[in-house]
Amino acid sequence: MSIGFSVDEPTANTFNQAAVDLNLSPLDREVFVVLSVNLDPFTPDAVAGVDSKVESSLTTTSQTQVQNLSNSNCLAASANFIKAGGFTDGGVAFQSLGSETPPSNLDYIGIIATNDFFIQVQGTGNAGKKGMDGKLYGYRAVATADIYAALVQSEVLSA
């Protein structure tokens, strides 16, 4: 199954986070097995002489800023950059991708045991509001009682 989502900044260059409900059943020890994540941050504004970017992430717990893959709760991260320092009529665009499933034989890239996952976005150096769209791919599964308890505890304690 796939779950689409989006989040926008409330004002330009301001962090924002949204929670996406998975409607899991804790009584049935239901978890969501994540197979793949696609993040698509908006294109930053090209402002002469100003570096700009739009960063985004998807995490299993609530955050206070955009995360990177070194955070154990971060399943995907992506950013678009425009490096314009010294340029008066444009700049050079870059894209940083940690947003796609690793090219390997992994069975899954993460398991979400609580009811929500969280998406974050923040721009820097932009004239207008930015955002991010994305899609999470995976399936629902039922965990044994001991595994479910360990997954929930790990997710909650690492928040």
Disulfide bonds with the S-S distance in Angstrom:
none
